[in-house]
Amino acid sequence: MSEPTGAARRRGPFQVGDQVQLTDPKGRHYTFTLEAGKQFHTHKGAFPHDELIGAPEGSVVRTTGNVAYLALRPLLPDYVLSMPRGAAVVYPKDAGQILAFADIFPGARVVEAGVGSGSLSSFLLRAIGDQGMLHSYERRADFAEIAQANVERYFGGPHPAWQLTVGDLQDNLSDTDVDRVILDMLAPWECLEAVSKALVPGGILCCYVATTTQLARTVESIREIGCFAEPQPWESMIRNWHVEGLAVRPDHRMIGHTGFLVTARRLADGVEPPMRRRRPAKGAYGDDYEGPNKG
């Protein structure tokens, strides 16, 4: 039985073509690709790539300036934060939430719109595996080119489960019996009719938006279209902690707002969503409301 795509690059001694992440004594990261005969240069000296080729992961190398660097393969969260960018990347904290709450499973058939720099595509492909299907749509050809290069660099070549189409989702979507749809775009509400036809009953729609106005319109549009269960909106934040002896405290910096996520389940055809028992707050749909239910 052959290994899943990219698995061979995640274990064993370092090989030519592997991505290597060096960590210096101050915790700073440097990522590069191993090439025979090349040298890695820093302001603290250099060392030859050949020192790492054939060495086990977790080795320590020293530069000509006698500075020690820890060598490991970058984790996917490290890789997506250091890879070349066209558009902004989906941060690992949000990608992890999408994988969990959109219930991305091995073999899933997934449609993604707004491929950006390929961050979320990489997470999705690793989750669905070689037997799944990820069809990504990107309006801009330059972003699609960068994303394709980033994904193939991570997996060591083309991924058999990935198809990338340049164009608008609502104009080009031909996929059917889709398990999950992920929309990372400015106006996901414009695609709701198209994706509702593609999703299987019980399938999950997941939207990633940046602002509260986008969030409000997305949620209200999902309710209005009438073929989804009640949407669930949220955001996540990460705060690291400093732990050294008795000095245990939260870090002064944290990864705060990056975007909002909304998930909703596709209902069976012809089924109306149950009426919500919770009443909207007084004034929620007042004269200043500009959402899809206005008027």
C-alpha positions, 0 to 999 in steps of 0.5 A, a space after each residue: 500500500 502506497 503512502 499518502 501524498 506528502 507523508 514520506 516528506 514528514 518522517 525519516 532523515 532529512 533529504 534533498 528537497 525537504 523544507 527545514 526550519 531552523 530555530 536560533 537561541 532566541 526562538 526565531 525561525 528560518 525556513 529553507 529548502 535543502 539543496 546539495 552543495 549549498 550553504 545557509 548564511 546568517 549574520 552569525 555565520 554559515 553552514 553547508 546544507 550537506 551537514 543536514 542531508 541524511 541527518 535525523 530530524 531534531 539535529 543541532 547544527 553550528 554555524 562558522 560563528 559557533 551559533 547553534 540552530 535546532 533543525 526540524 521540518 516545519 509543521 503545516 502551521 509554520 509553513 503557511 505563515 512563512 510561505 510566499 503570499 499573494 492574498 492574506 492567508 487563513 491563519 492556523 487557528 481559523 484553519 483548525 476551527 474549520 477542520 473541526 467544526 466543518 467536520 472535514 473527514 477523510 474522503 470528503 468531497 469539498 468545494 473551496 472558493 477563495 484559494 488565496 495563497 493556498 493556506 486553507 487548501 493545504 489543511 483541507 487536502 491533508 484532512 481529506 487525503 488522496 481519496 477525497 476531492 477538493 475543488 478550489 475556485 479562485 477569481 485571480 489567476 496570479 493568486 491561483 498561481 502562487 497558491 498552486 506553487 505553495 501547495 505543491 511545495 508542501 506536498 512535494 508535487 501535485 496532490 491527486 485530490 486537488 483541482 484548481 479552477 480560475 474563475 467565479 464560483 457561481 459562474 463555474 460551479 458544476 460539482 454535485 453531491 458535495 459534502 462541504 463548502 468553504 467560502 473565504 470571500 468578500 460576499 459569500 451570500 452571492 454564492 448561496 443559491 449555487 452552493 445549496 444546489 451542490 451540497 448533499 442533505 446534511 452537508 455543511 456550509 462554512 463561511 469565513 468573513 472579516 467584518 461584522 457587516 459581512 458577518 451580519 449579512 452572511 447569517 441573515 442571507 443563510 436564514 433567508 434562503 430557507 434551505 439551511 438549519 440555523 447558522 452558527 457564527 463565532 470567532 476564536 482567539 489564542 493567548 499563549 502563556 509564559 511559564 518559567 518556574 513560579 513565573 506563570 502568566 499570560 503573554 502580553 501579546 495574543 492572536 486576536 481577531 482574524 475573522 469570523 466563521 459561520 457554519 450551517 447544515 443543508 436541509 433535505 429538499 422541500 424541508 423548511 427550517 424549524 421556526 426559531 423560538 428565540 425572539 430578536 432583540 428589540 430594534 434588531 430590524 429597525 429603520 437603520 437595518 440594512 441587511 437582506 430582510 430589510 423591507 
